[in-house]
Amino acid sequence: MTDSGQDNHKRRPRYSGTHPKKFDQKYKELQPHKYPDQQTKLRAKGKTPAGTHVPVLVEEIIACLGPKPGDIVADCTLGYGGHARQFIKHIGETGMLIGFDMDGTELEKTKARLSNAKAQLRFYHSNYAGIEKALPGESIPGFDIIFADLGVSSMQVDNPARGISYKQDGPLDMRMDSRIRTSGSDLLATISEHELSTALWELSDEPDHDKIAKFIVSSRSVQPITTVGQLLRIVLNAKGLTERTWKKQQIASPFGSLHPAARTFQAIRILVNDELNSLKTLLRVAPHCLKPAGRIGIISFHSGEDRLVKNSFKELTAQGVYSTCSKNAVTPRTNEIMQNPRSSSAKFRWAVKAS
């Protein structure tokens, strides 16, 4: 109480029900330093706490890439820092980890999160396609390990302000880097029906690509598509569904099924962030950035990305650039999928540069 008798304590905004549902209402999850037990409880239920990310295939990655004391590691997708922490444990104080991330906001958070790590750390607010530029700046001959996790971080997916997920309404932004000029809504305002249909098929294997593209182009002629909710309803309509009928189908399915809008949102996000061209650049420059016998490992989450990685590693091994590469993709075990359902579509491939 102040001298005037007024209480200056700011009350936390209330939410309906017994548990918070919206991202910004999950105050315990978003403040892990104040509520450390909350993350443990949610992880035990196979859930990812808001504002965090659970790294996938950690044991397999360490086993395949073999980080050791003194190694120089390029973590091309630093994210929440989960994989970086594991690399740091193995490279030790004599090693160096150089982290790249498009998301400047999350990069700053992870820099603080790793501030006490016992290794030499460098950070770049950059797309992984630019890893080659870091070599002269750090005065190093190359990397012992190049690693990339192409999946979108949970921190980005769960935050409705980013507009990446169909789960909560918000602006249809989809940019993983605020410096990108074209947002998801900008893209949908200008892309042709043919280009959109092709992208939906090639980038996400969407079976109803023609119909969805037609509905989007028709809808934008009446009203600009600027929110997640608008795009969600358009996709459902194209598939002859409503949110209510979809929920009934979901309940009836004993094992659940992919959300009708999941592939559309994925394809548009890939277009907005130019993800496939960035991956192609990374695959092209990686051999020039690796030391002899250096290792590269990439996790992908959809067939288009995996196909690019697989073909690149296979072709460069045949040419003698890589001495060997993984014959098959490494995938999560059942136990990991149960603990972290978001890992289910992950595929990891690796290659070793010739000595």
C-alpha positions in Angstrom: 0.0 0.0 0.0 1.2 3.5 -0.7 0.7 6.6 1.6 -2.4 7.4 -0.4 -3.8 4.0 0.5 -3.7 2.6 -3.1 -2.3 -0.8 -4.0 0.3 -0.4 -6.8 0.8 -4.2 -7.2 0.0 -5.1 -10.8 -2.3 -8.1 -10.9 -1.7 -10.8 -13.5 -4.4 -10.7 -16.2 -6.9 -13.5 -15.6 -7.8 -16.2 -18.0 -10.9 -18.3 -18.4 -10.8 -21.9 -17.0 -8.3 -23.6 -14.7 -5.3 -23.5 -17.0 -3.9 -20.8 -19.4 -4.5 -21.7 -23.0 -3.0 -18.7 -24.9 0.8 -18.3 -25.3 1.1 -15.0 -23.5 -1.0 -16.3 -20.6 1.4 -19.1 -19.8 3.3 -17.1 -17.3 4.9 -20.0 -15.5 6.2 -21.6 -18.6 7.5 -18.2 -19.9 9.4 -17.6 -16.6 11.3 -20.9 -16.0 13.7 -19.1 -13.6 10.7 -18.4 -11.3 8.9 -21.7 -11.8 11.6 -24.4 -12.5 9.3 -27.3 -11.7 6.8 -26.4 -14.4 9.0 -27.4 -17.3 9.7 -30.7 -15.7 6.0 -31.5 -15.2 5.2 -30.6 -18.8 8.1 -32.5 -20.3 7.0 -35.6 -18.3 3.7 -35.4 -20.1 5.4 -35.2 -23.5 4.7 -31.5 -23.9 7.0 -28.6 -24.9 6.8 -25.7 -22.4 5.9 -22.3 -24.1 9.0 -20.3 -25.1 11.3 -23.4 -25.1 12.4 -26.0 -27.6 13.4 -29.7 -27.1 16.3 -30.8 -29.3 15.8 -34.0 -31.3 18.0 -37.0 -31.9 20.7 -35.7 -29.5 22.4 -39.0 -28.8 22.4 -40.0 -32.4 23.9 -36.7 -33.6 26.7 -36.8 -31.0 27.4 -40.5 -32.0 27.5 -39.7 -35.7 29.4 -36.4 -35.7 31.8 -37.3 -32.8 32.6 -33.9 -31.4 35.9 -34.0 -29.3 38.0 -31.5 -27.3 39.3 -28.6 -29.4 36.9 -29.0 -32.3 35.4 -26.0 -34.0 31.6 -26.5 -34.5 29.3 -24.5 -36.7 25.8 -24.7 -35.3 23.9 -23.3 -38.2 20.5 -23.1 -36.5 21.3 -22.2 -32.9 17.7 -21.8 -31.8 17.1 -22.5 -28.1 20.7 -23.8 -27.8 19.8 -27.4 -27.0 22.1 -29.1 -29.5 24.8 -26.4 -28.9 24.9 -27.4 -25.2 25.6 -31.0 -26.1 28.4 -29.9 -28.5 29.9 -27.6 -25.9 30.1 -30.5 -23.4 32.3 -32.5 -25.8 34.5 -29.8 -27.3 35.4 -28.2 -23.9 37.3 -25.0 -23.2 39.7 -25.5 -26.0 36.9 -25.9 -28.5 34.9 -23.2 -30.3 31.2 -23.1 -31.2 30.0 -20.6 -33.7 26.2 -20.2 -33.7 24.1 -18.8 -36.5 20.4 -17.9 -36.3 18.1 -15.8 -38.4 15.9 -14.9 -35.4 17.6 -11.9 -33.7 15.3 -11.9 -30.8 15.8 -15.6 -29.9 19.6 -15.3 -30.7 20.0 -12.7 -27.9 18.1 -14.9 -25.5 20.2 -18.0 -26.3 23.5 -16.0 -26.0 22.4 -15.1 -22.4 21.4 -18.8 -21.8 24.9 -20.0 -22.9 26.9 -17.2 -21.3 28.4 -19.6 -18.7 29.3 -22.3 -21.1 32.9 -23.5 -20.9 33.9 -23.1 -24.5 34.8 -20.3 -26.9 31.5 -18.9 -28.3 30.8 -16.7 -31.3 27.4 -15.7 -32.5 26.1 -14.4 -35.9 22.7 -13.0 -36.6 22.7 -14.7 -40.0 21.1 -17.3 -42.2 23.1 -20.5 -42.3 23.7 -19.9 -46.0 26.3 -17.4 -44.9 28.5 -19.6 -42.8 31.4 -19.3 -45.3 31.7 -15.6 -44.4 32.5 -16.4 -40.8 35.8 -18.2 -41.6 37.9 -15.1 -42.4 36.3 -13.1 -39.6 37.2 -15.7 -37.0 40.6 -16.5 -38.6 40.0 -20.2 -38.7 40.8 -22.6 -41.6 37.5 -24.4 -41.4 35.0 -26.3 -39.2 35.4 -29.7 -37.8 31.7 -30.0 -37.6 28.8 -28.3 -39.5 25.4 -29.0 -38.0 21.9 -27.8 -39.0 18.4 -28.5 -37.7 16.1 -27.3 -40.4 12.9 -27.5 -38.3 11.2 -24.4 -37.0 11.9 -23.8 -33.3 9.0 -24.4 -30.9 9.5 -20.8 -29.6 8.5 -19.5 -33.0 5.8 -22.1 -33.7 4.0 -21.5 -30.4 4.0 -17.7 -30.5 0.9 -16.5 -32.3 2.5 -13.2 -33.0 4.8 -14.9 -35.5 1.9 -16.3 -37.5 3.8 -19.6 -38.3 1.3 -22.0 -36.8 -2.4 -22.5 -37.5 -3.1 -23.3 -33.8 -3.8 -19.7 -32.6 -5.0 -16.7 -34.5 -2.6 -13.8 -35.1 -1.0 -11.8 -37.9 0.0 -13.9 -40.9 3.6 -12.9 -40.6 5.7 -16.1 -40.9 9.0 -14.4 -41.1 11.8 -16.1 -39.0 14.0 -13.0 -39.5 12.4 -9.6 -39.0 14.7 -8.2 -41.7 12.9 -10.1 -44.4 10.6 -7.7 -46.3 7.8 -10.0 -47.4 5.5 -11.4 -44.8 3.1 -14.3 -45.3 0.2 -11.9 -46.0 2.3 -10.0 -48.5 3.2 -13.2 -50.3 -0.5 -14.3 -50.6 -1.4 -10.9 -51.9 0.8 -11.2 -55.0 1.6 -14.8 -55.8 -0.1 -16.3 -58.8 -2.5 -19.2 -58.5 -0.1 -21.5 -60.5 2.9 -20.6 -58.4 1.0 -21.2 -55.2 -0.4 -24.5 -56.4 3.0 -25.7 -57.4 4.6 -24.6 -54.1 1.9 -26.4 -52.1 2.6 -29.6 -53.9 6.4 -29.4 -54.1 7.1 -28.0 -50.7 4.5 -29.9 -48.6 2.9 -32.7 -50.7 -0.5 -31.1 -50.3 -3.0 -33.3 -52.3 -5.5 -30.5 -52.6 -3.0 -27.9 -53.9 -5.0 -26.8 -56.9 -8.2 -26.3 -55.0 -6.5 -24.5 -52.1 -4.6 -22.1 -54.4 -7.9 -21.3 -56.2 -9.7 -20.6 -53.0 -6.9 -18.3 -51.7 -6.7 -16.3 -54.9 -10.5 -16.0 -55.0 -10.7 -14.9 -51.4 -8.0 -12.3 -51.7 -10.0 -10.6 -54.4 -12.7 -9.9 -51.9 -10.6 -9.2 -48.8 -6.8 -9.2 -48.1 -5.7 -12.3 -46.2 -3.8 -10.9 -43.2 -4.5 -13.3 -40.3 -3.9 -16.9 -39.4 -7.6 -17.4 -38.8 -8.5 -16.2 -42.3 -6.1 -18.5 -44.0 -7.2 -21.4 -41.8 -10.8 -21.0 -42.7 -10.0 -20.7 -46.4 -8.0 -24.0 -46.4 -10.8 -25.7 -44.4 -13.4 -24.5 -46.9 -11.3 -25.7 -49.8 -11.3 -29.1 -48.3 -15.1 -29.0 -47.6 -14.6 -28.7 -43.8 -15.3 -26.3 -41.0 -13.5 -26.1 -37.7 -16.4 -28.0 -36.1 -16.4 -30.8 -38.6 -12.6 -31.1 -38.4 -12.7 -31.4 -34.6 -15.3 -34.2 -34.9 -13.0 -36.1 -37.4 -10.1 -35.6 -35.0 -12.0 -37.0 -32.1 -13.1 -40.0 -34.2 -9.6 -40.9 -35.3 -8.0 -43.1 -32.6 -4.4 -42.0 -33.6 -5.1 -38.4 -34.6 -4.3 -37.1 -38.0 -2.5 -34.2 -39.6 -4.3 -30.9 -39.4 -5.9 -30.0 -42.8 -4.0 -26.7 -42.9 -0.6 -28.0 -41.7 0.8 -28.5 -45.2 -0.4 -25.1 -46.5 1.2 -23.2 -43.6 4.4 -25.1 -44.0 4.7 -24.4 -47.7 4.0 -20.6 -47.3 6.5 -20.4 -44.4 9.1 -22.0 -46.6 8.4 -19.6 -49.4 8.5 -16.5 -47.1 11.9 -17.5 -45.6 13.3 -18.8 -48.9 14.3 -21.9 -47.0 15.1 -24.3 -49.9 17.4 -21.9 -51.6 19.2 -21.3 -48.3 19.6 -25.1 -47.9 20.9 -25.5 -51.4 23.5 -22.8 -50.7 24.5 -24.5 -47.5 24.9 -27.8 -49.2 27.1 -26.2 -51.9 29.4 -24.2 -49.6 29.7 -26.8 -46.8 32.5 -28.9 -48.3 34.6 -25.7 -48.7 34.0 -24.8 -45.1 35.0 -28.2 -43.6 38.4 -29.3 -42.6 39.7 -32.6 -44.1 37.8 -35.4 -42.3 35.3 -32.8 -41.1 31.7 -33.9 -40.5 28.4 -32.5 -41.6 25.0 -33.4 -40.2 21.6 -32.1 -41.1 18.1 -32.8 -39.6 15.2 -32.2 -42.0 11.5 -32.4 -41.4 9.9 -32.8 -44.8 10.5 -34.8 -47.9 11.7 -31.8 -50.1 14.5 -30.9 -47.7 15.5 -34.5 -47.0 15.7 -35.2 -50.7 18.0 -32.3 -51.3 20.3 -33.4 -48.4 20.3 -37.1 -49.5 21.1 -36.3 -53.1 23.8 -33.8 -52.3 25.6 -36.1 -49.9 25.3 -39.1 -52.3 26.6 -37.1 -55.3 29.5 -35.5 -53.5 30.5 -38.9 -52.0 30.5 -40.4 -55.5 32.7 -37.5 -56.6 35.2 -38.1 -53.8 34.4 -34.8 -52.0 33.0 -36.8 -49.1 34.6 -40.1 -48.1 31.4 -41.5 -46.8 27.8 -40.6 -46.0 24.9 -42.1 -44.2 23.1 -44.8 -46.3 19.8 -44.3 -44.6 18.3 -41.4 -42.6 18.5 -41.7 -38.8 15.0 -41.3 -37.3 13.8 -40.9 -33.7 13.1 -44.0 -31.6 9.6 -44.7 -30.3 10.6 -43.5 -26.8 11.7 -40.1 -28.1 8.6 -39.6 -30.1 6.4 -40.4 -27.1 8.4 -37.9 -25.0 8.5 -35.3 -27.8 5.8 -35.8 -30.4 7.2 -32.9 -32.5 10.3 -35.1 -33.3 8.2 -37.7 -35.2 9.0 -36.4 -38.7 12.8 -35.7 -38.1 15.3 -37.3 -40.4 19.1 -37.0 -39.8 21.8 -37.5 -42.5 25.5 -37.1 -42.2 28.7 -37.1 -44.3 32.4 -37.0 -43.8 34.8 -34.9 -45.9 37.6 -36.7 -47.6 41.0 -36.4 -45.8 
